[in-house]
Amino acid sequence: MDAISIATGPPEHPLLDFTALLRQGLSELERLAGDQWTDFNAHDPGITLLEAMCYALSDLGYRTFHPIPDLLAEAGKNTATGLFTAAQALTCRAVTADDLRRVVLDVPGVKNAWIVRADGTSPPLRYDPAARTIAIDRKSTPSANSEPVVPRGLWRVLVEKSDLQGRDASVIRLDVARRLHANRPLCEDFDDIVMLDPMPVAVRASVEIGETENGADVLLGIFERVSALISPSIGFLRLDEALARGARSDEIFEGPPLLRGFIDRATLPGAERRVALHTSDVIHAIMSVPGVRAVRWILLARAGSPTGEPWSLTLDESGAARLDLTASSIELVKDRQPVTVDVARVISTFDTRARTASLFPALDAGDRDLIPRPGQKRDVANYLPLETDLPRLYGVGDGTLPDSADDARKAAANQLRGYLAVLDQLLANEFAQLGHVASLLSINDDSAGTYAAQLVGDDPDRDSILDVDFGTEKLAEIIEPPGALNRRNRLLNHLLGRFAETVTDDPQLPGAPPPPDADTATARLLEAKREFLARMPELGSARGTGVDLLTPGSSPALIDRVRLRLGWPSDTDTKFLLVEHILLRALPEDEINALPLLASAPRDDPWTAQLTFVFPSRLKELETMVQRIVREETPAHLTAYLLWLDAASFAAFAATYDDLLLALRQHRFADRLGVKPATAGPSP
């Protein structure tokens, strides 16, 4: 531990250096009054006043350089300063297939999962360039003039259930669906969620071990290594464990937030799904067990099969291979003699250890985040008048004038108090502004004021040198000049700029009644900016996430981002829609349609990576601004279209879109998951 020492040099900042401040003050006095004032020694009352002022300035500098958490603590715990934690600022919704896989792995009861691209579509589709139609392919021999249509962005989710947690497969599948749809990337969808059937694998082998080895321990090690090879598990790390491994915070919090901890990305490639189990890999796993000398012979077989494969065992694509301990037969040999082992006891120990190793309960929010230390409230706004630092002889401090003082002496003291009052008020306001920093940076402070002030402490028993009507309200009127809302607007622009975000400063909607004054319009704009700042983690992390089809009333974050970028707060009457084309694709239930699905199709694939914003036509005069913001906010790999509809058409379209979401939700719940959905709410 480094020894604590006191610096002998001057402070780094001039405001902290009392001597430098005094030297600068004397220099100014010599420049301004050098021809009349020649005594600049310490005994001169003017120099005494200068020293008191320099001390007050150095005290202000000292408080200014308090740690930032301490300054922010002045506003209390309920003030949101926009300084988000690591889990809020660094995480994001699922973007890649690995992200989706980690979301599934976080569901209790899931041992492993794989996200694979869906091959083709159901039903199959074909595009006829001549007729410009897209229809369901019902012919075994398709027309030579047509071409297949395979929308991209569809995923199949393969889930391996854990046998150690006792959760029903249907419940796990429903939880997986809910988590996936809450993280579904824009213009992508899940074609199916498949719970893989267990495929027991038996290992039959003869293994030679060392003479001093315990047979039960060696057999347990073989079971654990071979089981991990055939059916690997993916564990979770606590935050302290991830940090202890040397991972940076941006690496730890990369990807979607998980409830059970953090998954080391390096472990995912080693847990890929196997299509074949090679004998050489099993031998390598057995040989890695301490105490094993050699594998004399080995066969791999499906549990219950009388024959085995000496080289490789092909695994079913529809199943999840796992080691069947009861069907396996591993003979241990020591010095050419078989070793007797209580296999049932070894299997029981294996099950106990495996169950313990698979327990990753959900962590509290505080255990999944880097929480900064709370600041210490230092009451930086507290200010003592200059008179408290002056000698009692000056007669301006509390109780410094004797009762016998005549009127002339009292008048002289009050004259000095009046001279100090102006300086005191300037300094007191600076201290108040420093204590106001947290409120200035707050994203939920709806006050218009940007400057802080405070009355200088005065003894009510003494004659006041200020007007009797002068109070806090009068002081606020003096301190806060006109244009407070514009200054607050610039401050919110600064806070948005820290996140590289902007909001249009012209929120007036075409066709809407004009605001009664400019301040009303600015206040609504400030409301939109505060909402944007308050929801910054959500709107940033979910920017590329689509509508949650399993949650009524869900809205893509992209809609809110565009709305807020346009300067429209949440209570605005203007609504617009976002339609993901991938959700309009044909489903197996559409095979009954004999007519083409699309006539006059604009392109051969109208579904892949495409979306449409639907706006009321009364906003069309904002088209240039809307196009720019939509282009800036839409993820770069997607193609966005704008559709303008009159009031009647927009209302009909919105109702149809509500019906579509309800039907898709019914399809996902009832037809895919076998459960009854709750009553769906209207579209956002």
Number of C-alpha atoms within 10 A of each C-alpha: 3 4 4 6 6 5 7 6 6 12 12 8 12 13 19 22 20 21 16 17 20 18 13 13 17 18 12 12 17 16 10 11 10 14 8 8 11 10 12 15 11 11 9 11 14 15 18 17 17 18 22 19 23 23 21 22 20 21 18 21 18 15 20 17 12 13 11 13 15 20 23 26 20 22 19 12 10 9 17 19 20 19 11 15 13 18 23 18 17 20 22 24 23 24 18 11 14 16 20 24 21 24 23 29 25 26 18 22 25 25 22 25 25 21 20 14 14 18 13 14 17 18 16 17 22 22 23 18 16 9 12 17 20 26 24 22 20 13 7 6 7 12 11 7 11 19 15 18 21 19 20 19 18 21 19 17 24 23 27 23 24 19 13 17 14 10 14 12 17 13 12 19 22 18 15 22 24 18 18 22 19 21 23 24 22 26 24 22 19 19 18 16 19 15 20 19 15 17 17 19 25 23 24 19 18 18 24 23 25 16 12 8 13 13 24 19 15 21 26 18 21 22 24 19 19 21 20 16 20 22 19 20 22 20 19 21 16 16 19 11 13 19 13 10 8 9 14 11 16 13 13 22 24 18 22 21 22 21 19 22 25 23 20 15 14 8 13 17 9 12 18 13 19 16 14 14 20 17 18 13 15 22 18 14 19 24 19 14 20 14 20 22 17 15 18 13 14 20 20 24 22 23 20 12 11 7 11 17 17 15 13 17 18 14 17 15 14 13 18 24 26 20 23 18 20 11 17 21 16 19 19 23 22 17 10 9 9 14 15 11 15 10 16 11 12 20 17 12 14 18 14 12 12 14 14 11 12 19 15 16 12 15 13 11 12 10 15 22 17 16 13 10 8 11 16 15 14 14 16 21 21 13 22 15 22 22 20 12 16 17 14 14 9 16 21 22 19 13 10 13 17 9 7 7 10 10 9 9 14 15 11 14 18 17 14 15 21 15 11 17 18 11 13 23 18 14 23 25 20 20 26 21 20 21 25 22 20 23 22 24 19 23 22 18 15 13 11 16 18 20 18 21 23 22 16 18 12 13 10 7 7 9 9 13 12 10 7 7 8 10 12 12 10 10 15 16 10 11 16 15 11 10 13 16 19 16 15 20 21 13 15 22 18 15 22 19 12 11 12 9 14 19 24 15 16 12 18 17 18 12 8 10 8 12 12 8 8 10 14 13 17 21 17 19 24 26 21 25 27 23 18 27 23 18 16 20 20 17 20 20 20 25 22 23 24 25 26 21 25 24 18 19 15 18 18 20 20 23 23 19 23 20 23 23 23 24 26 27 22 15 9 12 9 15 15 15 19 21 20 21 17 21 18 12 17 17 14 10 10 13 17 8 10 10 12 16 16 13 12 12 16 11 12 18 17 18 21 20 20 19 22 15 18 19 22 19 16 16 16 15 11 13 14 9 13 20 15 10 18 21 16 11 16 19 15 9 8 15 14 19 15 15 13 17 18 12 13 10 13 20 13 12 15 19 13 12 17 18 15 15 24 21 14 17 21 22 18 21 20 13 12 16 18 13 13 11 17 12 10 19 13 15 18 15
